[in-house]
Amino acid sequence: MLMMRHHGDDVYMTYICLYSSEKDIQTRKALAWRALHSMKRVWRSSMHAKLKKKLFVTTVEAILLYGCETWTLSARDESRLDGCYTRMLKMVMNVTWMTKMTNEDLYGNLPRISNKIRERRLRLAGHCVRYSELEVSNRVLWEPTQGKFNRGSQRLTYVDRLRKDTGLQTTAELKTLMKDKYEWRAIARGDST
């Protein structure tokens, strides 16, 4: 949700996340399924499997992952996205429920969608922190210091998600690592943790 705040003569536009990422994920999945179904003739054709996968990644996956850098996914959300992506890929490759095929064979060299989202999230956060001219550079690692928690399991904040993705404990550790572009890229790719 984009909100405009008036402060004197200036207008500040701030992205305020009032809801979880669930609604955005549902919308992206619906749009991706629509794009996938609109290309059924292509998927059912005798086109080479490598070309089908490339076409799938550049069309349907791009629609599915639009804006995923800002999502704070729970383990349940990741599992659902991975399952949705697998079903879409099965449709692209004409794999029916009767066909015996492992996910490793189906995916080939494609990474799991949750891994792609993780990498994109980490890259964006690192870029924002290193680019200090952006107003968002100070807000990426912002954590609320007051207020009370609601009952039940707590939703992950963006910083919590970054910590979980990297295995780091504090925001200071995150910021220090983000300042080193090459080390942060290696972490985002999953080369080191």
HELIX and SHEET records of a PDB file:
HELIX    1   1 GLU A   22  SER A   38  1                                  17    
HELIX    2   2 LYS A   40  ARG A   44  1                                   5    
HELIX    3   3 ALA A   49  PHE A   56  1                                   8    
HELIX    4   4 VAL A   57  GLU A   61  3                                   5    
HELIX    5   5 ALA A   62  LEU A   64  1                                   3    
HELIX    6   6 CYS A   68  THR A   70  5                                   3    
HELIX    7   7 ALA A   75  VAL A   92  1                                  18    
HELIX    8   8 ASN A  103  TYR A  107  1                                   5    
HELIX    9   9 ILE A  113  ARG A  130  1                                  18    
HELIX   10  10 GLU A  135  ASN A  138  5                                   4    
HELIX   11  11 TYR A  158  THR A  166  1                                   9    
HELIX   12  12 THR A  171  LYS A  179  1                                   9    
HELIX   13  13 LYS A  181  ARG A  189  1                                   9    
SHEET    1   A 2 LEU A   2  HIS A   7  0                                        
SHEET    2   A 2 ASP A  10  TYR A  15 -1                                        
END                                                                             
